[in-house]
């Protein structure tokens, strides 16, 4: 029953992204992205009110309806959110901006995950509707905040809203295939979200079945993963400097593979699992920040929303496949959660090797980035230790590097 419900929730949540992603991208091109974000925040407020009634009713079907509507809101919001970055920031700040957004996004996930576990433990089933009051208040804060976003004119006011999303998707996939770097970046994004979508339910079962945790501690596992992704995103934006540093992608991919594989080992404790999940999250931030920056930077300004929407559609399809894969592996075949984590680690190693073969300069960029940063630190610290500088340069350099 539990595994079946997890699959159903994941499937319902990903469905609107598949159905409405392309129309959402066109909305972001046709109208001011700031206005689209405010519209979605108004919609979010109404959905949270409805969600409070769903919690009070204790109806699983009603809750699924709310989850579907939440996903519709997220589908429209996402292209406007990410495509506003190239309009608000210069190209050389894109990695920094993505890092900051990643930090904020996953901080919210941390808070939500921890609060969900605490609420589950503290409130009886008949009182869980009280949690709905909190999300309504948060939605109101989000709405008020969105009013401060600059209303930059629409990038493509004449853009049509597609009815046949498959035909529109096919057209933009041809555009994407025409740019090899963009196509590979989107492939990397799809793989990341497929793994992330598979990781989420697997981690819930892992905490319950392998580690024997209650709801509160299980939510902490997800919190440590989110902390890692937020920190990794911010760190990747900082380390990228004034460019999009895609040399960090293979480093992040190998970190994901190693971390997932280590979690599968026998004898893992709650504490060691938290540490490993933090490291997995940091690696994920290293992976996704330069990938997102490339996807935002490369398309033509008038088509950024639709290209991001096509990327979102593919990401959502990957997440839907992840839900189906989890159902088959866990519910149908009966594979244990730690074995699923090991399979993800092995698959990521294989995917990384294949990607490096396609883009060998990504590995060269990683080696060059490591070498130049290391040599720079050694050179500057050497100057800091010299009598001429009196050691004054050491503190300055260590704070800025």
Secondary structure per residue as TSV (DSSP state, phi and psi in degrees):
chain	resnum	aa	ss	phi	psi
A	1	X	-	360.0	-46.9
A	2	X	H	-61.7	-49.3
A	3	X	H	-64.1	-37.1
A	4	X	H	-64.8	-39.6
A	5	X	H	-69.0	-39.5
A	6	X	H	-59.1	-43.5
A	7	X	H	-62.5	-43.4
A	8	X	H	-64.8	-41.5
A	9	X	H	-62.7	-45.9
A	10	X	H	-62.5	-41.9
A	11	X	H	-65.7	-44.1
A	12	X	H	-64.3	-38.8
A	13	X	H	-69.2	-34.9
A	14	X	H	-83.3	-20.3
A	15	X	H	-58.4	-47.2
A	16	X	H	-60.6	-33.9
A	17	X	H	-61.6	-37.0
A	18	X	H	-71.7	-40.3
A	19	X	H	-79.6	-36.7
A	20	X	H	-119.2	3.6
A	21	X	H	-60.9	-44.1
A	22	X	H	-66.5	-40.9
A	23	X	H	-63.7	-36.5
A	24	X	H	-65.5	-40.2
A	25	X	H	-63.3	-40.4
A	26	X	H	-65.5	-36.3
A	27	X	H	-60.1	-40.7
A	28	X	H	-68.6	-27.6
A	29	X	H	-82.7	-34.3
A	30	X	H	-80.1	-33.2
A	31	X	S	-119.2	163.2
A	32	X	-	-58.2	129.8
A	33	X	H	-64.3	-33.2
A	34	X	H	-61.5	-41.0
A	35	X	H	-67.7	-41.2
A	36	X	H	-60.2	-42.0
A	37	X	H	-61.7	-43.4
A	38	X	H	-64.5	-42.0
A	39	X	H	-57.0	-44.5
A	40	X	H	-67.3	-29.6
A	41	X	H	-71.7	-34.2
A	42	X	H	-64.0	-44.3
A	43	X	H	-61.3	-41.4
A	44	X	H	-59.9	-41.9
A	45	X	H	-59.1	-46.0
A	46	X	H	-63.0	-39.6
A	47	X	H	-66.6	-37.6
A	48	X	H	-66.3	-36.5
A	49	X	H	-62.1	-45.4
A	50	X	H	-62.4	-38.0
A	51	X	H	-63.3	-34.2
A	52	X	H	-61.9	-41.7
A	53	X	H	-66.8	-35.0
A	54	X	H	-65.0	-41.2
A	55	X	H	-63.9	-39.1
A	56	X	H	-67.5	-33.3
A	57	X	H	-76.1	-21.7
A	58	X	T	60.4	23.4
A	59	X	-	-93.5	119.2
A	60	X	H	-64.4	-36.8
A	61	X	H	-64.2	-44.2
A	62	X	H	-60.8	-41.9
A	63	X	H	-63.9	-37.2
A	64	X	H	-64.1	-37.4
A	65	X	H	-61.5	-44.0
A	66	X	H	-64.5	-42.2
A	67	X	H	-59.9	-41.0
A	68	X	H	-61.3	-45.9
A	69	X	H	-65.9	-38.5
A	70	X	H	-59.7	-38.5
A	71	X	H	-69.8	-36.9
A	72	X	H	-59.9	-45.5
A	73	X	H	-60.8	-43.7
A	74	X	H	-65.2	-34.7
A	75	X	H	-62.6	-42.9
A	76	X	H	-73.9	-36.4
A	77	X	H	-69.9	-39.0
A	78	X	H	-59.9	-51.6
A	79	X	H	-61.6	-38.5
A	80	X	H	-64.8	-40.0
A	81	X	H	-63.0	-53.1
A	82	X	H	-78.0	-31.6
A	83	X	H	-78.6	-12.6
A	84	X	H	-73.9	-22.7
A	85	X	H	-60.2	-49.8
A	86	X	H	-62.6	-21.8
A	87	X	H	-82.4	-28.9
A	88	X	H	-96.3	-19.5
A	89	X	S	-126.0	148.0
A	90	X	-	-68.7	160.4
A	91	X	G	-55.3	-38.9
A	92	X	G	-72.3	-7.8
A	93	X	G	-103.8	3.8
A	94	X	H	-63.7	-44.4
A	95	X	H	-61.9	-42.0
A	96	X	H	-60.2	-45.3
A	97	X	H	-63.6	-42.6
A	98	X	H	-65.3	-36.7
A	99	X	H	-63.0	-42.3
A	100	X	H	-67.2	-41.8
A	101	X	H	-65.5	-39.8
A	102	X	H	-61.3	-41.2
A	103	X	H	-61.8	-47.3
A	104	X	H	-66.4	-42.6
A	105	X	H	-60.7	-47.5
A	106	X	H	-80.3	-19.5
A	107	X	H	-64.5	-41.0
A	108	X	H	-64.5	-39.3
A	109	X	H	-63.7	-40.7
A	110	X	H	-58.2	-53.0
A	111	X	H	-60.5	-44.1
A	112	X	H	-63.9	-43.8
A	113	X	H	-64.8	-43.4
A	114	X	H	-66.4	-45.2
A	115	X	H	-62.5	-36.5
A	116	X	H	-61.4	-44.2
A	117	X	H	-64.5	-42.4
A	118	X	H	-66.8	-40.7
A	119	X	H	-65.0	-41.1
A	120	X	H	-59.8	-37.0
A	121	X	H	-78.7	-34.1
A	122	X	H	-87.4	-32.9
A	123	X	S	-102.4	139.9
A	124	X	-	-72.6	163.3
A	125	X	G	-55.9	-35.7
A	126	X	G	-77.6	-9.4
A	127	X	G	-110.4	-2.2
A	128	X	T	-63.8	-18.6
A	129	X	T	-61.2	-22.8
A	130	X	H	-61.7	-27.8
A	131	X	H	-64.0	-26.0
A	132	X	H	-63.8	-30.1
A	133	X	H	-62.6	-41.3
A	134	X	H	-62.4	-45.0
A	135	X	H	-69.7	-29.2
A	136	X	H	-65.2	-44.0
A	137	X	H	-61.4	-44.1
A	138	X	H	-62.8	-37.9
A	139	X	H	-64.8	-36.5
A	140	X	H	-65.9	-39.9
A	141	X	H	-62.8	-43.4
A	142	X	H	-61.1	-40.1
A	143	X	H	-63.9	-46.9
A	144	X	H	-62.8	-41.8
A	145	X	H	-62.5	-38.4
A	146	X	H	-63.9	-22.2
A	147	X	T	-67.6	-18.6
A	148	X	T	-87.5	-1.9
A	149	X	S	-74.2	130.9
A	150	X	-	-57.1	138.1
A	151	X	-	-90.9	76.4
A	152	X	-	-72.0	136.5
A	153	X	-	-54.0	151.9
A	154	X	-	-59.4	142.6
A	155	X	S	-73.5	-31.0
A	156	X	-	-149.2	76.3
A	157	X	T	-59.0	-25.5
A	158	X	T	-87.2	4.4
A	159	X	-	-63.3	131.4
A	160	X	-	-83.9	152.6
A	161	X	-	-94.0	115.9
A	162	X	-	-69.5	142.0
A	163	X	S	-92.9	-45.0
A	164	X	-	-92.3	92.0
A	165	X	H	-66.5	-27.2
A	166	X	H	-67.8	-40.9
A	167	X	H	-65.8	-42.1
A	168	X	H	-64.5	-41.4
A	169	X	H	-61.5	-43.5
A	170	X	H	-60.8	-38.6
A	171	X	H	-64.0	-43.2
A	172	X	H	-75.9	-25.7
A	173	X	H	-65.6	-34.2
A	174	X	H	-65.4	-40.3
A	175	X	H	-62.4	-43.1
A	176	X	H	-65.0	-42.0
A	177	X	H	-64.2	-24.8
A	178	X	T	-72.5	-11.4
A	179	X	S	-121.6	103.2
A	180	X	H	-59.6	-44.0
A	181	X	H	-64.8	-42.4
A	182	X	H	-62.6	-43.6
A	183	X	H	-61.4	-42.7
A	184	X	H	-69.0	-36.5
A	185	X	H	-63.6	-42.4
A	186	X	H	-67.5	-37.7
A	187	X	H	-60.4	-41.1
A	188	X	H	-64.5	-39.5
A	189	X	H	-63.8	-43.2
A	190	X	H	-62.1	-43.5
A	191	X	H	-63.8	-41.2
A	192	X	H	-59.1	-47.4
A	193	X	H	-74.7	-26.8
A	194	X	H	-63.6	-47.4
A	195	X	H	-63.7	-42.5
A	196	X	H	-62.6	-42.6
A	197	X	H	-67.7	-32.1
A	198	X	H	-77.2	-33.0
A	199	X	H	-64.8	-38.7
A	200	X	H	-60.8	-58.3
A	201	X	H	-68.0	-32.2
A	202	X	H	-62.8	-38.6
A	203	X	H	-67.7	-35.7
A	204	X	H	-61.4	-48.1
A	205	X	H	-68.7	-37.5
A	206	X	I	-58.7	-46.1
A	207	X	I	-64.5	-39.2
A	208	X	I	-77.8	-48.1
A	209	X	I	-86.6	-39.0
A	210	X	I	-89.0	-46.2
A	211	X	S	-95.7	-13.8
A	212	X	-	65.9	42.9
A	213	X	-	-93.5	154.4
A	214	X	-	-83.2	179.3
A	215	X	H	-61.6	-39.5
A	216	X	H	-64.6	-47.9
A	217	X	H	-69.3	-33.1
A	218	X	H	-65.2	-37.5
A	219	X	H	-67.1	-29.1
A	220	X	H	-67.3	-32.5
A	221	X	H	-58.4	-47.7
A	222	X	H	-67.5	-31.8
A	223	X	H	-65.3	-42.3
A	224	X	H	-65.7	-36.1
A	225	X	H	-63.7	-44.4
A	226	X	H	-66.8	-38.2
A	227	X	H	-58.3	-45.1
A	228	X	H	-61.4	-44.2
A	229	X	H	-65.7	-42.1
A	230	X	H	-62.1	-46.3
A	231	X	H	-65.6	-42.0
A	232	X	H	-64.0	-37.1
A	233	X	H	-64.8	-47.4
A	234	X	H	-64.0	-41.3
A	235	X	H	-66.4	-40.4
A	236	X	H	-63.4	-41.0
A	237	X	H	-62.2	-39.3
A	238	X	H	-69.0	-46.0
A	239	X	H	-70.2	-22.0
A	240	X	T	-69.5	-19.8
A	241	X	T	66.2	-132.8
A	242	X	T	-99.1	31.1
A	243	X	S	-150.0	172.8
A	244	X	-	-91.2	105.6
A	245	X	-	-94.8	86.0
A	246	X	T	-78.6	-1.0
A	247	X	T	-65.9	-17.1
A	248	X	H	-75.5	-16.9
A	249	X	H	-61.9	-52.1
A	250	X	H	-62.8	-32.1
A	251	X	H	-63.2	-45.3
A	252	X	H	-63.9	-41.0
A	253	X	H	-62.7	-43.3
A	254	X	H	-68.7	-33.9
A	255	X	H	-63.9	-41.8
A	256	X	H	-59.4	-45.9
A	257	X	H	-64.1	-46.1
A	258	X	H	-66.8	-44.3
A	259	X	H	-62.3	-46.2
A	260	X	H	-62.8	-39.3
A	261	X	H	-67.1	-40.1
A	262	X	H	-66.2	-33.8
A	263	X	H	-63.1	-24.7
A	264	X	T	-79.3	-11.2
A	265	X	S	-68.1	148.1
A	266	X	T	-70.2	153.9
A	267	X	T	83.0	10.9
A	268	X	-	-69.6	130.2
A	269	X	-	-94.1	170.4
A	270	X	H	-60.0	-43.7
A	271	X	H	-63.8	-45.8
A	272	X	H	-67.9	-33.3
A	273	X	H	-64.3	-39.7
A	274	X	H	-63.0	-43.0
A	275	X	H	-63.3	-47.1
A	276	X	H	-63.2	-39.3
A	277	X	H	-67.5	-33.8
A	278	X	H	-62.9	-43.1
A	279	X	H	-67.0	-39.4
A	280	X	H	-59.9	-42.9
A	281	X	H	-63.5	-43.1
A	282	X	H	-59.3	-44.3
A	283	X	H	-61.0	-39.7
A	284	X	H	-62.5	-38.8
A	285	X	H	-63.9	-42.2
A	286	X	H	-59.4	-35.0
A	287	X	H	-74.7	-50.4
A	288	X	H	-84.1	-26.8
A	289	X	H	-62.8	-53.9
A	290	X	H	-65.2	-31.3
A	291	X	H	-63.4	-48.3
A	292	X	H	-61.8	-40.9
A	293	X	H	-63.0	-40.1
A	294	X	H	-63.4	-42.8
A	295	X	H	-65.7	-34.1
A	296	X	H	-76.3	-31.9
A	297	X	H	-81.9	-39.0
A	298	X	H	-75.4	-38.3
A	299	X	S	-69.4	159.6
A	300	X	-	-62.7	146.0
A	301	X	G	-56.2	-39.2
A	302	X	G	-73.3	-12.9
A	303	X	G	-118.5	6.5
A	304	X	H	-58.9	-44.4
A	305	X	H	-59.2	-44.9
A	306	X	H	-70.7	-37.0
A	307	X	H	-66.2	-42.2
A	308	X	H	-62.9	-36.8
A	309	X	H	-66.7	-40.3
A	310	X	H	-62.3	-40.9
A	311	X	H	-62.4	-42.4
A	312	X	H	-63.2	-39.1
A	313	X	H	-62.3	-46.6
A	314	X	H	-64.8	-39.2
A	315	X	H	-60.3	-42.9
A	316	X	H	-68.0	-37.7
A	317	X	H	-64.5	-38.4
A	318	X	H	-62.9	-40.3
A	319	X	H	-65.7	-37.6
A	320	X	H	-64.4	-42.0
A	321	X	H	-62.1	-35.9
A	322	X	H	-63.8	-41.6
A	323	X	H	-61.7	-43.7
A	324	X	H	-64.8	-41.3
A	325	X	H	-63.6	-41.6
A	326	X	H	-61.8	-43.3
A	327	X	I	-61.2	-44.2
A	328	X	I	-67.0	-46.8
A	329	X	I	-68.4	-45.1
A	330	X	I	-88.5	-48.0
A	331	X	I	-82.1	-42.7
A	332	X	I	-85.4	-50.1
A	333	X	I	-89.6	-29.8
A	334	X	-	85.9	29.4
A	335	X	-	-72.3	135.2
A	336	X	-	-70.2	155.5
A	337	X	H	-61.3	-38.9
A	338	X	H	-67.1	-31.1
A	339	X	H	-70.7	-37.4
A	340	X	H	-62.1	-40.6
A	341	X	H	-62.3	-41.0
A	342	X	H	-63.9	-40.4
A	343	X	H	-62.3	-39.1
A	344	X	H	-64.5	-39.8
A	345	X	H	-62.8	-45.9
A	346	X	H	-65.0	-43.0
A	347	X	H	-62.9	-37.1
A	348	X	H	-68.7	-38.1
A	349	X	H	-59.8	-47.6
A	350	X	H	-62.3	-43.0
A	351	X	H	-65.4	-36.5
A	352	X	H	-67.3	-43.8
A	353	X	H	-60.9	-42.8
A	354	X	H	-64.8	-42.7
A	355	X	H	-64.9	-39.8
A	356	X	H	-66.2	-33.4
A	357	X	H	-66.3	-36.2
A	358	X	H	-73.9	-38.3
A	359	X	-	-125.8	74.4
A	360	X	H	-62.7	-23.7
A	361	X	H	-71.5	-14.9
A	362	X	H	-65.3	-39.4
A	363	X	H	-69.4	-39.0
A	364	X	H	-63.3	-39.5
A	365	X	H	-63.6	-39.7
A	366	X	H	-62.0	-47.7
A	367	X	H	-63.7	-41.7
A	368	X	H	-65.4	-43.3
A	369	X	H	-60.2	-45.4
A	370	X	H	-63.7	-44.4
A	371	X	H	-66.3	-47.4
A	372	X	H	-67.4	-39.3
A	373	X	H	-67.7	-38.2
A	374	X	H	-67.3	-46.1
A	375	X	H	-64.3	-37.2
A	376	X	H	-64.2	-42.6
A	377	X	H	-63.9	-44.5
A	378	X	H	-62.5	-42.8
A	379	X	H	-64.0	-44.7
A	380	X	H	-70.3	-40.8
A	381	X	H	-65.8	-32.1
A	382	X	H	-63.8	-41.8
A	383	X	H	-66.3	-34.3
A	384	X	H	-65.4	-30.7
A	385	X	T	-86.3	-5.1
A	386	X	S	-77.1	153.8
A	387	X	T	-60.9	-29.9
A	388	X	T	-65.9	-36.3
A	389	X	T	-90.5	-19.0
A	390	X	T	63.5	20.0
A	391	X	T	79.9	0.2
A	392	X	H	-69.5	-26.1
A	393	X	H	-76.5	-21.8
A	394	X	H	-58.9	-49.2
A	395	X	H	-64.5	-43.9
A	396	X	H	-59.1	-45.8
A	397	X	H	-69.2	-42.7
A	398	X	H	-65.8	-26.5
A	399	X	H	-79.4	-26.7
A	400	X	H	-101.1	-17.9
A	401	X	-	-83.1	360.0
